[in-house]
Amino acid sequence: MPIGSAAAGAGCCACLPLSAAGGARLWAYWLLNKLLYRPRAYSGNWATAPECAEFTLGGVAYVIERLACILPAGSLYRWLAPWPAGIGPNPDGPTADLDRPLRRGESWQHNWLLRPSTQGTADTLWVIFGGNGMLATDWLPFCENLLECGAAKGAAFLLIDYPGYGANGGMPSPESVPAASYLALTEALKNIGGNPRVNLLGHSLGAAAASQLAVYLASKGISSGHLVLSAPFLSVPVMAEHILGLTRSGTALGKLPRPLFRLLQKALGASFSHRWDNSQAVPTAAAAGWTVNILHGRRDRLIPIQMGRELHRLAEKVASGNEGQHATFFEAPTAGHNDIMRVSFADYVVAMGFALPETSAALGAGCWRRRRRSDSDGRAPLDDEEDSRCARALTAAADSIIEEEPAEGLPPLPD
């Protein structure tokens, strides 16, 4: 073989490991987006959606308003390969001063703030993160029921949409989500006024987002409150190993020797760059003074309850070293992964530090509704909830807007 051919062959052989590693990385990234992130866009007509609307909940005048902010590129890579920019604010709304051309790598972020209409009266603010297929407005009936039953009277709620979800640009990641949510929190505190105590609540993937924000806020010196985790996982690599284990029976993977299968599990877990490691973040937050409360359904087939128990053990081990601080675990015997907010609503009230109403009937049976409805004229509402007073108030406010030309800031989004 000629020397040139031999050298070329050696070079190709040397590239094989790099090619294999690159292919594995691309496959892991594809799997990561399929399993971990499921971005959704808002249904309904955003072209006529107002920036805010007022209504009454639990005898208190409330405002639901959309907050817009600009997320910086964050890294040189995001500047070189920017994600979608998202949809800008309504040019006629209160955030019109932000309506400027974005710099390279920047993206628009929108979140929803539910607060008392009188500024400075809210004593608590709950920042709420949903699961990987949820939108911020999916939490509206939950928050409304807390207010209407009197448990959270006067509280404010900041409902987070991840980058890439709803009308937001960018893409979700362990770096972009805390950065975007901190920007939203800063803006929300300005709108609320006063000095409300910040608390965090997250479900599933949102539990990881809430834990990371708790650690970030502690590093900023912001006082700690309640950190409520609903159906949390230990980490993405551990979840990947768990899911692979579930798919072993009845497939070709079942024929692999157990040591080789365990090696495959570990390799799959290590291939994920988005780790969302609650086993590190939760005890760190507990050590910083956050009151950690964890809720998990015994019938959860997606994230096993053992993961919630282990996180509670890690948090309690740290919290017990702080005088008067404890981590609490709420087990819901009949709840699964997606119905735990409805089945164990009373446990959420307690975990969030609110007092239970005097009668259990006040809690209501239908606090978590996910069925889509249409208005009498066939128009889809501004969120996907069956019965949300916030959505009805926004729709009513939109009906009162007379437009000569279509708005340019928020075009209709697909269902």
RODO-2510 file (C-alpha; in nm, 4 decimals, decimal comma):
residues 415
     n   res          X          Y          Z
     1     m     0,0000     0,0000     0,0000
     2     p     0,1403     0,3432    -0,0864
     3     i     0,2501     0,5551     0,2044
     4     g    -0,0101     0,8195     0,1180
     5     s    -0,2899     0,5628     0,1204
     6     a    -0,1693     0,4141     0,4482
     7     a    -0,1570     0,7570     0,6087
     8     a    -0,5036     0,8378     0,4797
     9     g    -0,6355     0,5076     0,6129
    10     a    -0,4780     0,5728     0,9501
    11     g    -0,6289     0,9199     0,9537
    12     c    -0,9755     0,7795     0,8794
    13     c    -0,9366     0,5221     1,1560
    14     a    -0,8303     0,7956     1,3943
    15     c    -1,1446     0,9903     1,3078
    16     l    -1,3764     0,6989     1,3790
    17     p    -1,3845     0,7498     1,7581
    18     l    -1,4506     1,1196     1,7088
    19     s    -1,7273     1,0484     1,4591
    20     a    -1,8811     0,7906     1,6905
    21     a    -1,8642     1,0317     1,9826
    22     g    -2,0214     1,3053     1,7736
    23     g    -2,2968     1,0732     1,6552
    24     a    -2,3689     0,9598     2,0110
    25     r    -2,3836     1,3235     2,1191
    26     l    -2,6320     1,4120     1,8456
    27     w    -2,8434     1,1085     1,9310
    28     a    -2,8387     1,2035     2,3003
    29     y    -2,9423     1,5593     2,2124
    30     w    -3,2325     1,4301     2,0008
    31     l    -3,3400     1,1960     2,2812
    32     l    -3,3060     1,4768     2,5331
    33     n    -3,5525     1,6941     2,3437
    34     k    -3,7929     1,4049     2,2865
    35     l    -3,7981     1,2928     2,6501
    36     l    -3,7301     1,6068     2,8510
    37     y    -3,8704     1,9059     2,6610
    38     r    -4,2080     1,9226     2,4891
    39     p    -4,2593     2,2904     2,4013
    40     r    -4,6144     2,4086     2,3382
    41     a    -4,7415     2,7291     2,1816
    42     y    -5,0467     2,9141     2,3094
    43     s    -5,3790     2,8635     2,1415
    44     g    -5,6201     3,1523     2,1001
    45     n    -5,5927     3,4909     1,9347
    46     w    -5,2936     3,6767     2,0728
    47     a    -5,3435     3,9601     1,8265
    48     t    -5,6194     4,1049     2,0455
    49     a    -5,4991     3,9812     2,3831
    50     p    -5,4585     4,2697     2,6283
    51     e    -5,1551     4,3128     2,8458
    52     c    -5,3652     4,2874     3,1639
    53     a    -5,7171     4,2473     3,3003
    54     e    -5,8850     4,2999     3,6385
    55     f    -6,1341     4,0820     3,8259
    56     t    -6,2158     3,9665     4,1810
    57     l    -6,0933     3,6498     4,3537
    58     g    -6,1852     3,5586     4,7104
    59     g    -6,3239     3,9081     4,7672
    60     v    -5,9941     4,0719     4,6645
    61     a    -5,9425     4,2759     4,3455
    62     y    -5,6771     4,1075     4,1318
    63     v    -5,4861     4,1821     3,8136
    64     i    -5,3557     3,9273     3,5637
    65     e    -5,0807     4,0787     3,3508
    66     r    -4,8243     3,9618     3,1031
    67     l    -4,4628     4,0489     3,1782
    68     a    -4,2161     4,0799     2,8924
    69     c    -3,8396     4,0878     2,9207
    70     i    -3,5362     4,0290     2,7007
    71     l    -3,3083     3,7334     2,7704
    72     p    -2,9459     3,8030     2,6698
    73     a    -2,7493     3,5583     2,4591
    74     g    -2,5696     3,4326     2,7691
    75     s    -2,2760     3,2776     2,5864
    76     l    -2,0633     3,3160     2,2767
    77     y    -2,2138     2,9966     2,1369
    78     r    -2,5680     3,1375     2,1656
    79     w    -2,4442     3,4525     1,9913
    80     l    -2,2922     3,2493     1,7065
    81     a    -2,5895     3,0108     1,6793
    82     p    -2,8943     3,2000     1,8120
    83     w    -3,2247     3,0282     1,8879
    84     p    -3,5593     3,1711     1,7660
    85     a    -3,6173     3,5226     1,9000
    86     g    -3,9798     3,4718     2,0080
    87     i    -4,2672     3,7198     1,9811
    88     g    -4,2269     4,0799     2,0951
    89     p    -4,4690     4,2628     2,3277
    90     n    -4,7787     4,4447     2,2115
    91     p    -4,6554     4,7813     2,0746
    92     d    -4,9466     4,9591     2,2451
    93     g    -4,9018     4,7873     2,5829
    94     p    -4,7224     4,9000     2,9001
    95     t    -4,4049     4,7189     2,7927
    96     a    -4,3879     4,9026     2,4602
    97     d    -4,0609     5,0642     2,5714
    98     l    -3,9017     4,7197     2,5345
    99     d    -4,0182     4,6899     2,1751
   100     r    -3,6836     4,7329     2,0054
   101     p    -3,4837     4,5261     1,7584
   102     l    -3,3169     4,2405     1,9433
   103     r    -2,9424     4,2067     1,9424
   104     r    -2,7964     3,8860     1,8100
   105     g    -2,8638     3,5940     2,0442
   106     e    -3,1310     3,7773     2,2484
   107     s    -3,4863     3,6444     2,2808
   108     w    -3,8241     3,7616     2,4080
   109     q    -3,9613     3,6040     2,7259
   110     h    -4,3234     3,6330     2,8440
   111     n    -4,4630     3,5267     3,1826
   112     w    -4,7903     3,5840     3,3668
   113     l    -4,8267     3,7677     3,6983
   114     l    -5,1400     3,7267     3,9097
   115     r    -5,1333     3,9902     4,1857
   116     p    -5,3605     4,2075     4,4024
   117     s    -5,4530     4,5202     4,2084
   118     t    -5,3375     4,7409     4,4969
   119     q    -4,9595     4,7490     4,4856
   120     g    -4,7692     4,6804     4,8050
   121     t    -5,0413     4,4614     4,9610
   122     a    -4,9094     4,1161     4,8681
   123     d    -4,7012     3,9644     5,1465
   124     t    -4,5996     3,6512     4,9529
   125     l    -4,5033     3,5794     4,5929
   126     w    -4,5083     3,2278     4,4546
   127     v    -4,2949     3,1592     4,1476
   128     i    -4,4451     2,8511     3,9790
   129     f    -4,2870     2,6205     3,7208
   130     g    -4,4775     2,3566     3,5248
   131     g    -4,3836     2,0201     3,3814
   132     n    -4,2200     1,9623     3,0449
   133     g    -4,5506     1,9786     2,8546
   134     m    -4,7198     2,2555     3,0530
   135     l    -4,7743     2,6238     2,9881
   136     a    -4,7846     2,8918     3,2555
   137     t    -5,1608     2,9353     3,2165
   138     d    -5,2183     2,5694     3,3047
   139     w    -5,1659     2,6778     3,6672
   140     l    -5,4404     2,9410     3,6660
   141     p    -5,7227     2,7219     3,8067
   142     f    -5,4865     2,5931     4,0769
   143     c    -5,3948     2,9475     4,1847
   144     e    -5,7531     3,0691     4,1587
   145     n    -5,8741     2,7846     4,3787
   146     l    -5,6111     2,8713     4,6403
   147     l    -5,7430     3,2275     4,6441
   148     e    -6,1125     3,1474     4,6275
   149     c    -6,1002     2,8957     4,9124
   150     g    -5,9274     3,1599     5,1234
   151     a    -5,6039     2,9675     5,1759
   152     a    -5,3775     3,2129     4,9903
   153     k    -5,5779     3,5321     5,0246
   154     g    -5,3740     3,8306     4,9088
   155     a    -5,0842     3,6260     4,7682
   156     a    -4,9275     3,6899     4,4275
   157     f    -4,8288     3,4271     4,1707
   158     l    -4,5674     3,4485     3,8958
   159     l    -4,6354     3,1766     3,6375
   160     i    -4,3285     3,0881     3,4338
   161     d    -4,3102     2,9841     3,0684
   162     y    -3,9749     2,8305     2,9811
   163     p    -3,7669     2,9635     2,6911
   164     g    -3,9107     2,8114     2,3748
   165     y    -4,2560     2,7643     2,5323
   166     g    -4,5696     2,9720     2,4740
   167     a    -4,4667     3,2939     2,2981
   168     n    -4,1066     3,2782     2,4189
   169     g    -3,7949     3,2598     2,2085
   170     g    -3,4836     3,0653     2,2967
   171     m    -3,4652     2,7046     2,4102
   172     p    -3,4927     2,5493     2,7583
   173     s    -3,1742     2,4469     2,9344
   174     p    -3,0314     2,4416     3,2886
   175     e    -2,8683     2,7766     3,2048
   176     s    -3,1458     2,9599     3,0201
   177     v    -3,4358     2,8699     3,2521
   178     p    -3,2880     3,0138     3,5769
   179     a    -3,1644     3,3223     3,3897
   180     a    -3,5043     3,3895     3,2321
   181     s    -3,6988     3,3182     3,5523
   182     y    -3,4747     3,5518     3,7536
   183     l    -3,5435     3,8303     3,5014
   184     a    -3,9167     3,7605     3,5332
   185     l    -3,8944     3,7605     3,9141
   186     t    -3,7144     4,0948     3,9139
   187     e    -3,9834     4,2463     3,6926
   188     a    -4,2633     4,0922     3,9006
   189     l    -4,1273     4,2370     4,2261
   190     k    -4,1310     4,5838     4,0678
   191     n    -4,4950     4,5431     3,9685
   192     i    -4,6075     4,3978     4,3005
   193     g    -4,4453     4,6605     4,5186
   194     g    -4,3625     4,6276     4,8851
   195     n    -4,1375     4,3461     5,0042
   196     p    -4,3154     4,0125     4,9504
   197     r    -4,1473     3,6919     5,0561
   198     v    -4,0420     3,4802     4,7576
   199     n    -4,1499     3,1142     4,7498
   200     l    -4,1031     2,8549     4,4775
   201     l    -4,3209     2,5690     4,3486
   202     g    -4,2385     2,3310     4,0654
   203     h    -4,3876     2,0142     3,9208
   204     s    -4,1757     1,7410     3,7568
   205     l    -3,9219     1,9270     3,5381
   206     g    -4,0432     2,2425     3,7135
   207     a    -3,9189     2,1004     4,0443
   208     a    -3,5677     2,1055     3,8997
   209     a    -3,6172     2,4602     3,7689
   210     a    -3,7432     2,5749     4,1103
   211     s    -3,4521     2,4087     4,2912
   212     q    -3,1952     2,5711     4,0654
   213     l    -3,3579     2,9109     4,1083
   214     a    -3,3556     2,8611     4,4873
   215     v    -2,9810     2,8015     4,4798
   216     y    -2,9318     3,1020     4,2508
   217     l    -3,1395     3,3315     4,4736
   218     a    -2,9449     3,2171     4,7782
   219     s    -2,6226     3,3136     4,6009
   220     k    -2,7746     3,6597     4,5430
   221     g    -2,8559     3,6979     4,9122
   222     i    -3,2331     3,6893     4,8581
   223     s    -3,4085     3,5584     5,1693
   224     s    -3,5326     3,2006     5,1510
   225     g    -3,8939     3,0894     5,1752
   226     h    -4,0784     2,7686     5,0867
   227     l    -3,9440     2,5396     4,8146
   228     v    -4,2267     2,3008     4,7206
   229     l    -4,1358     2,0170     4,4838
   230     s    -4,4093     1,8171     4,3137
   231     a    -4,3164     1,4745     4,1696
   232     p    -3,9435     1,5565     4,1400
   233     f    -3,6760     1,3341     3,9874
   234     l    -3,3206     1,2866     4,1145
   235     s    -3,1519     1,3939     3,7903
   236     v    -3,1914     1,3539     3,4155
   237     p    -2,9178     1,0843     3,3920
   238     v    -3,0896     0,8807     3,6645
   239     m    -3,4238     0,9259     3,4878
   240     a    -3,2676     0,8106     3,1590
   241     e    -3,1383     0,4977     3,3315
   242     h    -3,4821     0,4385     3,4824
   243     i    -3,6638     0,4753     3,1485
   244     l    -3,4168     0,2431     2,9761
   245     g    -3,4774    -0,0099     3,2520
   246     l    -3,8528     0,0057     3,1911
   247     t    -3,8052    -0,0673     2,8205
   248     r    -3,5790    -0,3682     2,8773
   249     s    -3,8464    -0,6348     2,9133
   250     g    -3,9962    -0,7543     2,5871
   251     t    -3,7220    -0,5970     2,3715
   252     a    -3,3798    -0,6955     2,2420
   253     l    -3,2290    -0,5180     2,5425
   254     g    -3,3607    -0,7987     2,7595
   255     k    -3,1159    -1,0391     2,5948
   256     l    -2,8140    -0,8396     2,7078
   257     p    -2,6207    -0,9716     3,0087
   258     r    -2,7020    -0,7670     3,3174
   259     p    -2,3470    -0,6193     3,3552
   260     l    -2,3522    -0,5061     2,9917
   261     f    -2,7023    -0,3609     3,0324
   262     r    -2,5939    -0,1665     3,3420
   263     l    -2,2969    -0,0329     3,1451
   264     l    -2,5372     0,0770     2,8703
   265     q    -2,7565     0,2495     3,1300
   266     k    -2,4608     0,4404     3,2732
   267     a    -2,3394     0,5385     2,9260
   268     l    -2,6842     0,6676     2,8331
   269     g    -2,7104     0,8718     3,1524
   270     a    -2,3634     1,0192     3,1025
   271     s    -2,4495     1,1275     2,7472
   272     f    -2,7034     1,3881     2,8636
   273     s    -2,5589     1,7373     2,8903
   274     h    -2,8738     1,8794     3,0562
   275     r    -2,8447     1,7070     3,3912
   276     w    -3,0937     1,9029     3,6067
   277     d    -2,9380     1,7432     3,9147
   278     n    -3,1861     1,7744     4,2016
   279     s    -2,9731     1,5478     4,4183
   280     q    -2,7256     1,8369     4,4358
   281     a    -2,9551     2,1407     4,4122
   282     v    -3,2184     2,0381     4,6696
   283     p    -2,9817     1,9796     4,9643
   284     t    -2,7903     2,2943     4,8662
   285     a    -3,1152     2,4922     4,8812
   286     a    -3,2027     2,3339     5,2166
   287     a    -2,8603     2,4276     5,3525
   288     a    -2,9240     2,7874     5,2377
   289     g    -3,2379     2,8017     5,4537
   290     w    -3,5160     2,7107     5,2091
   291     t    -3,8005     2,5114     5,3679
   292     v    -3,8191     2,2063     5,1420
   293     n    -4,1521     2,0231     5,1094
   294     i    -4,1927     1,7376     4,8626
   295     l    -4,5143     1,5835     4,7277
   296     h    -4,5229     1,2592     4,5300
   297     g    -4,7918     1,0161     4,4151
   298     r    -4,7562     0,6499     4,5041
   299     r    -4,9033     0,5587     4,1650
   300     d    -4,6623     0,7781     3,9691
   301     r    -4,5470     0,5572     3,6812
   302     l    -4,3318     0,8208     3,5164
   303     i    -4,1137     0,9332     3,8082
   304     p    -4,1055     0,6687     4,0826
   305     i    -4,1911     0,7831     4,4328
   306     q    -3,8564     0,6474     4,5534
   307     m    -3,6892     0,9478     4,3873
   308     g    -3,9046     1,1891     4,5875
   309     r    -3,8282     0,9971     4,9071
   310     e    -3,4543     1,0066     4,8394
   311     l    -3,4640     1,3830     4,7765
   312     h    -3,6524     1,4249     5,1039
   313     r    -3,3863     1,2207     5,2823
   314     l    -3,1094     1,4375     5,1373
   315     a    -3,2918     1,7599     5,2250
   316     e    -3,3828     1,6450     5,5774
   317     k    -3,0232     1,5392     5,6436
   318     v    -2,9092     1,8957     5,5735
   319     a    -3,2097     2,0725     5,7246
   320     s    -3,1841     1,8866     6,0545
   321     g    -2,8545     2,0649     6,1125
   322     n    -3,0363     2,3989     6,1093
   323     e    -3,2240     2,4685     6,4285
   324     g    -3,6016     2,4523     6,3841
   325     q    -3,5849     2,3572     6,0150
   326     h    -3,7231     2,0364     5,8665
   327     a    -3,8054     1,8942     5,5269
   328     t    -4,1494     1,7350     5,4888
   329     f    -4,2622     1,4573     5,2572
   330     f    -4,6264     1,4252     5,1483
   331     e    -4,7210     1,0893     4,9992
   332     a    -5,0404     1,0734     4,7949
   333     p    -5,1571     0,7081     4,7989
   334     t    -5,4016     0,7386     4,5071
   335     a    -5,2224     0,9990     4,2924
   336     g    -5,0267     0,9491     3,9740
   337     h    -4,7947     1,1915     3,7994
   338     n    -5,0370     1,4251     3,6249
   339     d    -5,3325     1,4205     3,8649
   340     i    -5,1529     1,4829     4,1929
   341     m    -5,2373     1,8558     4,1968
   342     r    -5,6067     1,7676     4,1894
   343     v    -5,6031     1,4551     4,4059
   344     s    -5,3841     1,6044     4,6797
   345     f    -5,4802     1,9704     4,6589
   346     a    -5,5142     1,9950     5,0384
   347     d    -5,1567     1,8690     5,0788
   348     y    -5,0360     2,1466     4,8480
   349     v    -5,2130     2,4018     5,0672
   350     v    -5,0261     2,2704     5,3730
   351     a    -4,6934     2,2292     5,1904
   352     m    -4,7135     2,5918     5,0749
   353     g    -4,7529     2,7064     5,4339
   354     f    -5,1174     2,8120     5,4049
   355     a    -5,3878     2,7306     5,6573
   356     l    -5,6533     2,4827     5,5499
   357     p    -6,0077     2,6207     5,5218
   358     e    -6,2417     2,5277     5,8056
   359     t    -6,4395     2,2884     5,5855
   360     s    -6,2919     2,0459     5,3357
   361     a    -6,5722     2,1351     5,0933
   362     a    -6,4169     2,4790     5,0562
   363     l    -6,1209     2,3190     4,8828
   364     g    -6,3352     2,2207     4,5876
   365     a    -6,3172     1,9063     4,3823
   366     g    -6,2359     2,0534     4,0415
   367     c    -5,9375     2,2742     4,1105
   368     w    -5,7309     2,1319     3,8249
   369     r    -5,9041     2,1320     3,4877
   370     r    -5,7142     2,0614     3,1670
   371     r    -5,9973     2,0240     2,9162
   372     r    -6,0061     2,2744     2,6316
   373     r    -6,3234     2,4680     2,5683
   374     s    -6,4427     2,7246     2,3138
   375     d    -6,6423     3,0392     2,3662
   376     s    -6,9994     3,0703     2,2422
   377     d    -6,8749     3,2231     1,9180
   378     g    -6,6365     2,9313     1,8592
   379     r    -6,3252     3,1313     1,9409
   380     a    -6,0621     2,9530     2,1486
   381     p    -5,9811     3,1106     2,4858
   382     l    -5,6434     3,2571     2,5780
   383     d    -5,5375     2,9433     2,7597
   384     d    -5,6299     2,5758     2,7605
   385     e    -5,8277     2,5720     3,0839
   386     e    -6,1935     2,4789     3,0978
   387     d    -6,2900     2,7346     3,3599
   388     s    -6,0423     3,0093     3,4427
   389     r    -6,1658     3,3450     3,5666
   390     c    -5,8331     3,4990     3,4630
   391     a    -5,8822     3,3782     3,1056
   392     r    -6,2402     3,5027     3,1001
   393     a    -6,1272     3,8444     3,2244
   394     l    -5,8602     3,8650     2,9535
   395     t    -6,1102     3,7601     2,6884
   396     a    -6,3598     4,0190     2,8093
   397     a    -6,0916     4,2870     2,8024
   398     a    -5,9962     4,1831     2,4505
   399     d    -6,3589     4,2173     2,3416
   400     s    -6,3551     4,5813     2,4540
   401     i    -6,0577     4,6685     2,2330
   402     i    -6,1496     4,8279     1,9010
   403     e    -5,8671     4,7965     1,6532
   404     e    -5,8495     4,9774     1,3216
   405     e    -5,5575     4,7641     1,2071
   406     p    -5,4305     4,4224     1,3226
   407     a    -5,1759     4,4439     1,6031
   408     e    -4,8207     4,3712     1,4955
   409     g    -4,6718     4,2631     1,8290
   410     l    -4,8517     3,9355     1,9012
   411     p    -4,9831     3,7535     1,5928
   412     p    -5,2142     3,4539     1,6282
   413     l    -5,0356     3,1412     1,7457
   414     p    -5,1211     2,7947     1,6126
   415     d    -5,3146     2,5457     1,8211
***
